Amino acid sequence: MPVRTTPGTPPAGRIRLPAWTPDALVVAGYLALAALLTAGQWGRPDRLFHQAGDQILFEWMLARAARVVVDGGNPLYATALNAPDGVNLMANTSVLGLGVPLAPVTLLLGSQAAFLVAVVVCLAGTATAWYVLLRRRLVGSRPAAVLGGLVCGFAPGMVAQAGAHPHMAAQFLVPAILAAVFPADGRRIVRPGVWLGLLAAYQAFLGEEVLLFLALATGVFVLAYAVSDRATARRAAPALLGRLGVGVAVALPLLAYPLWFQFAGPGHYRGLPFHASAYQLDLASFTASARQTVFGDDHLPRLLAPNPTEENSFFGPGLLVLAVVTVFWLRRRPLVRALAVCAALFAVLSLGAEVRLDGRATGVPGPYRLLDGVPLLDLAVPARLALVCVPVLGVLVALATDRVLAATADGGPAAVDEPVPVAARPPVRLLWAALLAVALLPLVPTPIRTTPVWPVPAFLADGGWRSYVPPGRTVVPVPPVTGAGASPGMLWSARTGLAFDAPGGFFIGPRSADDPTARWGAPDRPTAALLRRVAETGEVPTVTEADRQQAVEDLRHWRAAIVVQGGLHFGYPVKETLDALLGPGREIDGAWVWDVRPLLGG
């Protein structure tokens, strides 16, 4: 006897899955892709991502946040780095918004694992957040939302930034902030305004640059939308301004002290130690393939972007053509027109003060010239403005795909202005799938490239240093990096949970206590410059008595207890120089160690 079922009831014997299962599978897919991109480092303490110095910096920041969670202390300042003077962490992308919640990972598995988890969270989290916003607010089709999330979370610029600059890839709050600015019920003010303030404050502790770009892009989008649909804009303006006012009222008290500390607290600086305006994109980069994609190579991106981390465009010709077609096709929608204006403006601004084409200056002035020197914008890198184009392209892909699927759906074209005839629906879907493949497959990312790094000496990793270093004294790594280079001391400190204080490091600080002009690292000490020169050239200098006296003075300034040399390319010349400066060192558990306490009087 047949069993009668009601509509929506699964046949007998079939397992009924929860309604959230498809969404969970989408998120799992995003997580799997992000994990695959970081595969070159999992379980490999001898590898770092391509911009090694940046990873070391952020590993240290994550380790510092974990230490603050456990031991307390000022999360905005630290003396464990650049001892004894310290570093203003709020002015150095401290990523507390990642470090604090990831503290259990850092404490249990170490700073490298925490950094990799942060990269996965940034990529997969951003893709997921855009998927949710698209699914709930902008498209009715799950496949369309999935594709939009993929573009938003895994575009070449996102992958390039994630391996070195998690503060730029941490964009998973951006969709939530936009949802608070433009809630489904546009009449609501207080509740979305409060959420806006809280989310914006948290984003500041993830990455202030992203928050700045989001504010600028939102302003451009609102103005472009107002021009496209003046009547709707007039109706929505009072509530929008109200939400923004509430958001500012909530965020300002939360950010007032951290921002004061950043711009006026100990170790603050003015400007940047490099010319940000020089970090621009080449016009040809927008149609090129990035290094970290299936069709990418090393040669062309090197000509078109400042460095591998700043390949923020590289969308390829297919996606750009698809976007132009989508804008023309859906041009009646004010949303689409406003998105197009926003993307075009930020793309042009990312070209810098003078447009470059195929690696050569064209002499054509870029619109960014009008913004050069504007407060706050002078602290941002022009090339990163192209990151605003990433979510715009993701949303356009989702909107167009959703329109195609709706127009070709069986029994569902009534809501579409121009439904596709029944006989043409399968070919139209196939054609759209082919267009998506041509546009998106060249952008498929490859695992983030890694570079070798010398391991932390067992003398430090296993705690052998503790019997040599009394409280208040430091471990001096060799060479004591005080500039923009990768700092072995920072890596040792991060991988040991900030167990010891060390001078030097990779950060931005003032030139001196009286001159806040920005520079990389701390002001050079003569001994640091000498050892770094030997480490870079392999040439052993003639050490004089004046050099020895200077070394003692510098070591006293650093409050040194021991000097430690781990693996170096020119290790023997550096050791020979140190022996001449400080006397013979001892090899202990994979490191050369000089106990300088007798030289400094205990």
N, C-alpha and C positions, 0 to 999 in steps of 0.2 A: 504494500500500500504506500503510495507516494506521500512524502511529508510536505505539508504546506508551510511555506515560509512567508514572512512579511517582507516588504521592500526594505533593503538595507541589512537584512539578517543574513549572515554567512551560511552557506550550506552546511548540513550536518557533517561533523567530522573535521571541518576546517578550523584551524586555530585563528581566533580573532585577535589581531594585534592592536595594541593601544593606538589611539589617534595620533599620538606624537611620534610614532615610530619613523615615518618618513623624514621628519625634521631631525630626529636623532641620527639617522643615517647620513643626512647631509652634513651635519656637524662632524660626525666621525670621519667622513671623507675629507673635509677640510683639515682636520687634525692629522690624518694619515699623510696628506700631501705635505704639510708643514714639517712633520717628523722626517719624511723622506728628504726634504731639502736640507735638513741639519744632520743627515746620517754620517757625514764625513768626520764628525767630532764625537759622537756618542761613544763612550768607553775609550777615547783616545786623548789622554792628557798631554800627549806630545804634539797635538795639532791645535791651531787656532784658525779662525776665518781670515780671509785674505787681508783685511786691514787689522793686523795683529794688535797694534797699539790701541785702537779703539776698543777691541774686545777686552783687553787687559783693563782699560779704564772702567768699563761697565761691570766686569767681574768684581773689581774692587768696590765699586759703588754698591753692588748687591751684597757683598760681604759686609760692608759698613752698615747698611740698613739692618741686616740680621743682627749685627753686634748691638746696635741701638735698641732693637726689640728686646734683647736679652739683658743688656747691662744698663740701658738708659743712656743719657747723655744728649748733647745737642745734635739733632739730625742734620742741621744745616752747616755744621763746621766740624773739622776733624784735624787733630795734630798727629795722627798715626801716619799720615802722608805729609811729605815736605816738613818733617820734624827738624827743628822744634817749632817752626813758625806756623805751620798748619795751612789749610786750604778752605776757602769758602765753597762749600759743596752746592749751595743753592745757585751759585753762579757757574756751576760746572756739570749741568745735566745729571743731577743726583738720582733721577728716576725712582724717587721714594714710592711713587704709586705702583711700581713693580716690585721694588725691593722689600717693602714691608709685608705684603701678602705672600711673597715667595720666601720669606725668612725660614719657614720650616724646611723647604727644599734646600736652601743654602746650608742650614745647620746640619741636616742629615746627609746630604749628598755632595756638598761643596759648591764653590762659586761657579765652576764650569758647568755643572749640571743645571744650576739655577739660571745661568745665562742662556743655555740651550732651551730650557723650558720657557724663558721669557721670549725668545725668538718665535717659538711655536705659538705661544699665546698671542703675540702681536699679529702674526700672519693669519692664523686660523680664527682668532678672536675678531679681527677686523672683517674677515670674510663672513663670519657668522652674524655679526651685528648688522652688516648691510643686507644679508639674506633676510633677516627678521624684519628690518624696516621695509624692504621691497615687498616681501610677502604680505605684510599687514597693511601697507599704506598705498603702494603704487601699482602692483601687478596682481592678477588673479591666478597666474600660472606658477606652479612650483618650479618647473624647469627654467623658466625665465628668471626667477629669483636666484636660483642656484648659479646660473651663468653670471648674473650681475655680481653676486658675492665673490665668485672666483676672480673676476676682473678686479674688483675693489681690493681684495686681499692679497692676490698673487701676481699683480702686474709687475713688469720688470723693475720699476722704480721701488716698489715695496720690497721685493726680494733683495735688491741691491742694498737698500737701507737697513734691512733687518739684520744682516750679518755683521754690521758694524755700528749702526746707530739705532738701537731699539727705541730711543726716544722719538725718532721720526716715524718708525713703523707702528708704534703704539697708537693706533687710530680706532680702536674698538669702541671708544666712547663717542666718536664723532656722530654716528647715526643717532645715538640716544640724545645728544645735545641738539641735533637738528629736529628730532621729534618733539623736544621740549620747546624749541623756538616756534615750530609750526605744528601744534597738536592737531589731532583729528577734529576736535571741537575747537574751532578757532576763536570762540567766544571766551574760553577759559583763560584766566590770568594768573591767579595766585599759585595754584598747585604746580602747573608746568613751569612757572617762573621760579619757584623754589627748587625744583629739580634742575632747572637750567643753571642756577647758581651753584648748587652742589656739584653737578657734573663738570662744570667749567673749572671749579676750584680743583677738583681731582685731576682733570686733564693737565692743569698747570704742573702737577707733580709727576706727570708722565712725560710731558714734553711741551714746553711753553711755545716753541716755534710752531707746532701743529695747531695750538690754540690760536695763535696770532693769524696763521693762514686761514683757519676756519672762520674767524671773525671777519677778515677781509673778504673772503669768498662769499660769506653769507650776505654781507653788505652789497656786494656787486650783484648777487642773485636777486636780492629784494628790489634793487633799483631797476634791474632789467625786467623783472616780472611786473613791476609797477608801470613801466612803459608799455608792456605788452597787454596788460589788462588793468586799465586805470580804475574801472569801477570796482572790481574785486579788491584792488589794493587800497582804495579809499575806505571800503568797509572793514578791511582787516587791520588797518594801520593802528587804530586806538588800542585794540587788544594786544597787538604785537609790541607796541611801545610799552604797554603795561607789563608784559612778561619780561621784556628786557630790563625794565626798571627794577622789578622784583629780583631778577637774576643778579643784577649788579649789587643790589642791597644785601643779598645773601653771600655772594662771592667775596666782596671787598673785605669784610671783617675776617674771613678765613685766610685771605691772601695778603693782608696788609703787612703783617710782621715779616713773613717770608720774603716778600718783595722788597721791603726796606732792607732786610739783611742782605739780599742779593746785590742791591745797588748802592748801599751805604754801610754795610756791616764790615767786620774784619775781613781783610783779604779781597775786598771788592776791587773791581777794575773798570776802566773806561774804554769803550771801543772793543776791537778784536786784534789779535796779534797777526792777522793777515788781512789782505784786502778782499772782503767778502764779494765785492762787485766783480772780482776776477773769476769767481766760481760761477760760470755761466754755461748754458747749453748751446751747442751748435744747432743751427736750423736743420741741418741734415739728420740730426739725431732722432727726430720725431718719426722718420720712416725707416730707421736702421734697426738692426737686431742687437739686443743687449748681449753681453758676455754670458750671462746666466740663463740663456735660453737654448733650445735645441739647435737653432741655426746660428747661434752667436759665435764670434771669434774674438781674439784679443786685439787685433790690429785696428779695425775701424772704430770701435768704441773708445779706444785710447785717444783718437783724434777729436772725438765729438763730445766728450764729457770730461770734467776736471779730473776725475779719478773713478775707479770702479764702483765706489759707493754712491756716487752722484749720477748714476745713469737713470735719471728720474723720468725720462720720456721714453724713447725707444719703443714706440707703440707699433711700428711696422706699417707698411702702406695699407694692408688689408683692413685693419681695425679703423684707421682714419677714414678710409673710403666708406666703410660701413657706417661710421658715425655721421659723415656728411649726408649719406643717403637717408639715414634715419631722421636727421634734423629736417631735411627737405620733405620727407614723407609725412612727418608728424608736426609740421611747422604751424599748424593751426592751434596747437596746444601752447599756451603761455609758458608752462613748465619747461617744455623742450626748448623754446626760444631763449628763455632765461639761462638754462643750463649751457646752451651753445655760446652765449655771450660770455659767461663766466669762464668756460674752458678756453675760449679764444684769447681772452685778455690775459689770463695767467700763463698761457703758453707763450705769448709774445713777451711778457715781462721776464720769463725765465731765460730769454736770450741775452739779457744783460744790457749794458750801456751802449755796446756796439755789436751789431749782428755779425756772427761768424758763419761761414758756409764751407763745409768740407775742410775744416781745420784752418781756414784762412779768414782774416779780418776783411770785411767788405767795405768798411768806411761808412756804412749806413747806421745812423744812430738808432738805438733801441729805446722804447718807452721807459725802460727802467731808469734811464738817465734822469728822468723827472723825479724819481723817488730816492735816488742816491743821496745819502746823508740825512734822510728823514729819521728822527728818533724812533727807536725800536726796529724799524726796517733796516737800519744800518747794522743791526746785529744778526740779520737773517741772510742766508745764502740765496742769491737769485735763482740758481739752478733748481733749488727745491720747490720753487713756486709751481713747477710743472706737476708736482704731486697732486695739486688740486684737480688736474685733468683726469686723474685715475678714477675717482668715484663718479665723476661726470660721465666718463665713457662707460663705466659699469652700469650706471642707471640707464643710459641710452640703449645699451645692448639689451637690458632687461625689458625696457618699454617696447622696443621693436619686436623682440621675440614674443612677448605677451600679446602684442597686436596680431602677429601672424598666427599664433596658436588660437586666439579667439576667433579670428576671421575664418579659420579653416576647421573649427571644431564642429563635430556632428551635432546638430540640434542646438548649437549655441551661438549662431551668428547674429541673433536678433539685436544684441547690444552693440554691434559693430556697424559703423556708418556704411562701409563698403564690403559686405560679406563676399567671400570667394565662392563662385559656383561649385556645386557639389563635385562635379567631374574634375575640376581643377585643383581640388584641395590637396590630394596626395602629391602631385607634382610641385605645388607651391611649397609645401612643407619640406620636400626633398631639396628644392632649390635653396630655401632659407638655411637648412642644415649645411648645405655645401658652402654657402657664403660665410656662415659662422666658422666652419672648419678652416676656410682660407684665412679668415681674419684672426682666429684665436690659436690655432695649432702652432704657428711660428712663435707664439709667446709662451709656450709651455716651458716652465722653469726647470732648470737642472740643479742638482745639489750644489749648495754654496761651496765655493772653492776654499780649500784650506792650505795652510802653510805650516812648516815644521817649527817647533819651538823647543828650546832646551828645557828639560824637566826641572822641577824644583829639587835642589839638592837634598838628599836624605838628612843631612845635618840640620836643615831647617824643617823639613817635613816631619821628621820624627822627634823634634824637640831637643836635639842635642845642644842647640844654641843657648838654652835656658841657663845652664850653669855658668855661662860667660857674661850674660847681660843682666846687670842689676836693675831694679826699678829706676825709671827716669833716664835710662841710657838707650842707645839705638843700635840697630844693625845697619851697617853701611854696605849696600850692594855695589858690586863693581860691574860696569861703570855706574856711578851715581847719576843717572839721567836727570837732567834738569831742563830739557827742551821738549821738542815735539816728537821725539823718538819713542819706540816701544821700551818700556821700563821693566827690566827683569825684577827689580825690587818690588814694584807694584804687583807683578804676577805672583811672586813668592808670598807677599803679604796677603793677597786675596785667597790664594790656595791654602794658606794656613789659618784662615779665619781672622786676619788682622792680629795675629798673636804677638807681633812686635812692631815697634815704630821704626820708620826709615826715612832718611832725607830724600830730597828729589822727588821725581814722579812726573807723570804726563797729565798736565792740567793747565788751566789758564789762570794767571794771577797778575798782580801789579808789578811794575818794574822795581819798585821799592816802597818802603813805608810812606815816603813823601811824594811819590809819583805814581798815581793810579793807572797810568797808561798800560794797556794790556800787553802781556808777553807770554810765551809758552814757558811753563814751569817757573821755578824760582830763579832769581839772579845767579849767574854762574859763580861758583867758587873756583879759584885757580886749579886746585887739585882735581876737581870734577872735570874741568875742561881738558886737563892733561891726560887723564885716564881715558876719557872718551875719544880723544884724538888717537891714542895708541890702539884702542879697540877698533877704530874705524880703518886705520891705515896699516897696523901691524908693525910700525916702525918704533923701535925702542929709543927713547931720547937719552941724552946725557943728563943724569940726575945730579943736581948740585946741592950743596948744603942749604942754600936758600930755598930750594924745592922741598927739602925735608922739613925745614922750619915752617914753611907754608902749609905742608900737609898736616903737621901737628896743630896749627892754628885752625885749619878747616875742620879737622876731626873734633877739635874742642867745640867749635861752633855747632857741629852736628850732634854733640853729646855722645860721641861714638863709644861703644864698648868693643865691638869687633868689626872687621872688614871682611866681607865674604865674596868670593869669586866662584860662580858656577860655570856652566858651559858657555864658551865664547868662541867665535870663529877664529879670532887671533888671541886665543887664551894664553899661550906661552909668553908672547911679548908683554901682555898686560901683567902677568905674574912676575916677570923679570923686573918690570918697572916698579911694581909694589914692593918687591924684595929690596930694591935699591932705596925706596922711600922709607919703608917701615921696618926693614929687617926680614929675615926668612919667615915665610908662612908655613903652616902645617896643613897637610891634607887630611881632612876628617870627613868621613861618610860622604864622599862625592863632591866635596867643596874644598877650596883653598881658604884657610882662615888665618887672619892676622889679629891677635889679641893686642889691642892698642891701649889697654888700660894702664900698663906701666908707663907708656909714653906720655899719657895725659895726667899722670899722678894719681892713678887709682880708679 
